[in-house]
Amino acid sequence: MTRQYLRTAELTFEKGSDTITIGGEAGSTLRFSFSVEHGDKMSPNRAAIKVYNLAQSSEAKFIKELGKVSLSAGYPGNVGLIFKGEIIQTFAGKDSPVDSFVFSLASDADTAINYGVVNKALAAGHTYCDQVMECFKAFQLHGVELGFIADLGSKRFPRGAVLTGMAVDKLRTIAFATQCSPSIQNGKFQMVKNTGTLPGGAIVLNSRTGMIGRPQQTIGGIVVRTLLNPRIVVGAIVQIDQNSIDRQVFDASYTGAVTNTLIPDVTVDGLYKVLYVDHQGDTRSSDWYTTATCVALSSNKGIPISQAQRGISLGEPMAGQN
């Protein structure tokens, strides 16, 4: 187990060959804070970053010239990338009369998701994997890399197919048919089975590994907070002792009967799939946390609204699907 002290963070802004690094072992000691949101969905993840007390010349450069940002954070022995994306808004402001900041809002693969277009005819005998790879090529043109792709089966289509339109829309259709969840995480496209996880063992969460307080059973999932941990990512599997989870109180009213059925299961084996991850940090304050929202692998309860709207369930395929 890595001892969690001596916080480490490195923030890198770049545009072309021009790079500015803040933090890290050899970087600037300027204060910066961040709020990062990752979700199991085909829409861009977000990061809000503040860099404090820059010189006026540097402040102008941040606002006008920089285009991409990457952020790594954690503790010695467990430092990892927690965000990589494109800057979509930057402005200067003040927290107090003596503390100025430059705020940057960044989006993970914003251009790829919003402008990635597929236009390809596939011959008879193609597979779901062939369809996915054609959609990925539309993302790849905008700098997205290939991550983990689950086994989508060996089914071959007896007829050809034409893929035309937004790549994200085609992927949602494929995901519904194959019971998968596509997303782009830190510049990498991944497709994970709804009943599966990313490769690798379970991340054990308890008081000795950085868990803070007690996890909470909510309608949206099991919510757990830890000291900042870059290993907790969308699609990973975590292990939480069932006895440490505070249960959701039922709604005793007549209308609460439906809501109560949506409360996620607490499993005996303690294994949960991560659907949402938030990282909060400030290099000059106590904020240094990761908050994860999870659901049991075998459960279709506690699915966030965004997943339910796109027709994705963690349960068995719908009748008629193959």
N, C-alpha and C positions, 0 to 999 in steps of 0.2 A: 504494500500500500504506500503510495506517494504521500509524504508529509505536505500538508497544505498550508504553507506559509511562504513569505517572500513572493508576493504576486508579481507576475510578469505580463507585459503587454507590448505589442509592437503595431504601430499604425503606419501604413505606407500609402502615400498618394502618388499617382503617376499620370503622365500624359506623354506618350511617345517615349523618348529616352530620358525625359526629365522626371526625377524621382525625389520625393521628400519622405524621410523616415523619422517617426517620432516614437520614442521609447525603445524597447529592446536593450540588448547588452551594450551596443555602441551608439545608439541613437540619442536624440534630444530628450531632455528630462521635462519638457513642457507637460502641463496637465492636460488630460483629455478625458472625456466621458463618452459612453456609448450605450445605446439601447438597440438590440438586435432581435428580430423576429423571424423565425423559420416555421413554415407550415407544410403539411403533407397535401399540397394543392398545386395546380398548374396556374399560379399567378405569382408575380415576383415577390421574393422575400425582401424585407426592408431593414435598413440600419440608419439610425439617427446619431450623429457624431458631433461633439463639440470639442474644439481645440481652443484653449484659453491663452490670452495675453500674448498674442503674436505681435511682432513688429509690424508697422504699417505697410512696409514693402512686402513682407511675407503675406499679410492679410489680403492685399490686392492680388497677389499671385494665386492664393487659394481660391478666391472668388472668381477669377477670370480664366484661369489656365488649366486647372487640374481636372482630369476626366474620370479616373478610376481609383478605387480604394480597396485595400485589403486589410483585415484586422486579425491578429493572432493574440490569444490571451490564455491565461491559466496559471499554473504554478510550476516551478522547476521540476522536470520529469514528466509533466503533463501539460505541455503547451501545444496548442493546435490552432488551425485556422477556424475562426468562427464566423467570418463574413468575407465575401469577395463580390464586388459589384461595380456598377456605374453610378457616378454622381449625377443626380437629376435636379438638385437645387442646392445653392450655397448662398448664405448671406451673413453679414456681421451684426453683432448686437452686444449688449452689456447685461451682465447679471447684477452688477452693482456699479457705483461710480468709479471703482478702481479695477474691476474685473471685466475685461472684454472677451469676446469669443467669436469664433467663426463656426457657424452651424452648417453641416452638410447632411443632406438626405440622399441616401444611396439605395439603389435597387439592384437585386441580383438578377442578371440576364434580362434586364428590362427590354432591351432592343430585340433580343431573340424571341421572347415570348410575345411581344406586341407586333413584331414585324416579320417573324419567321413564316414563310409561305412555302407550301409543298405543291408541286405540279408534276406528277409522275404517273405513268401507266405501268401497272404490274401485270405480268403474264399469268395465265392459268398455272396453278401449282405453287403459287407464292404462299407464304405463311404470315402469321401475325408479326413475327419477328422482322420479316422483310418490310412490312408496313411501318413498324416502329423505326427501323433504321432509316427509312426514307424521310420520316418526320424529323429524326435527329439531324440529318444532313442540313435541313433548313435552319436548325439551331447552330450547327457547327460553323456555318458561314458567318455567324455573329460572335464567334469566340467560345462557344460552349463546348466542353469536353465530355467524353463518354464515361459514365460511371457504371454502377451496378445495374444490370438488366436481368430480371427474373426469367425463369424458364416459362415461356409463353405457350408451350405445347407444340406438338408436331403436326397439327391439323393443316392440310393443304387445301386451298380453295379451288374448286373445279372450274371456276371461271376467272377471267382477268378482272382487274379492278383499277379504277382511276382515282388517284388521290389528288385533290385540288382544293386549295383554300388555306386557311390558317392551320398551321401545324398543331397548335394547341387544341383546336376543335377536333381534329382527326384523332389525336391521342386520347382525348376524353372518350370518344366512341370505342376505340380499341380497349381502353382500360375497363369500360363497362363490360365488354364481351369477355375479357380475360381475367376479370376480377383482380385488377392491379391498380396501383396508385402511382401515376407519373408525377415527377416534380424536378425542379432544378435547384440543387443545393450547392452554394459556393461555386457556381460556375460549372457544375457537373450534372448532366442529365441522368436520372435514375428512375427505375421502374420496379417497384417492390410489390409482391403479392399481398393482397389485403389480409390473408391469413399467415403471412410470412414476415421475415425481417431481413435486415442487411446481414451479410456474413459476419461472423465473430460471436464470441460468447456474451453472456449477459453481464451488464454493468451492475454490480451489487451496490445498492444505496442504503446506507444506514448511518448512524451517528459517527462511526469511525471512518467512513469514507466521504464525509462532508455533508451529509443530509442535515438540513436545518428544520427544526420543529417536527411536526407530524404531517404526513401526506393527508390530503383531503379527498374524500369521495364526493364528486360533484356530478351533475347531470352531463356536463361536457366531458368528463373523464376523471381519472385519478390524477390529481395535481400534486407534484412533489417539488420541493425547493432544495437546492444544494449550493455549496460553494461552487464558484464558476468551474465548469468541467467541460472542455471542448469535445470530450468523447461522447457526450450525450447529443445525438443528432437525430434528425427525422428518419424513422425506419429502424433505429437501433432497438435492442431489447434490454430492459432494466429489470432487476429483481428487487422487490420490496417485501419485507415481512408483513403478512396480512394483519398481524396484531398491532402494527404501528400505524395503521390507517384509520383516521377518524371517519366514521360512517355518516352518510347523508341522512338527515331526518326526513321521514316521509311527510308529504302533505296530506293531512288527515281529512281535508275537505272532499266533497263529492267530485268536484272537478279535478282534484289532484290525482285521481286514480291513474289517468293516462300518464301524467308526468312521472309518477313513481315507477312505472314500467321502464322508463328510460334511464334510470339510475344504473351506472355501469357496475359490472360484477367485480367483486374482490375475490381473487383466486387463491386457492390453497398453495399452489406452487410459487406464487408471487411473481410470475413472469408477465410483463406488460410491454406492449409495443408503443414507442414514442411517436406521437402524431404532431405535436407542436413543441417548439423549444424557444424560450426567450433568454437572452443573455443581457445582464445589466452590469455596468462597471464604471468606476471612476478612479483614476490613478491617485487621487488625493482625498478620497473619502472611504467610508466603510462599504459602499456598494460594490459587490463582487459576487454576483449570484447567477445561477442558472435555474430556470423554472421550466419544468416539463409537464406536458399533459399527455397521459397514456391511457390505453385501454387493454384489457385482457385479450390475448390472441384469439381465443375461442368465442368471444362475445361480439354481438352487434349492437350493444348498448353504449351510450356515452359518445356516439359519433358526432363530432362538431357539425353545425348546420351546413357549412360549406361542402362537406363530403356528402351529406344526405341529399343536397340539392343536385349534385352531379350524378346521382344514382349509384353511388358506390357504397357497398356494405362490407362489413368484415365477416359476414356469415356465408352460407352456401350460395352458389350461383342461382339465379332465378330460373324458374321452369322454362324450358325451351332453349336455354343457353348451352353452348358446348365449347 
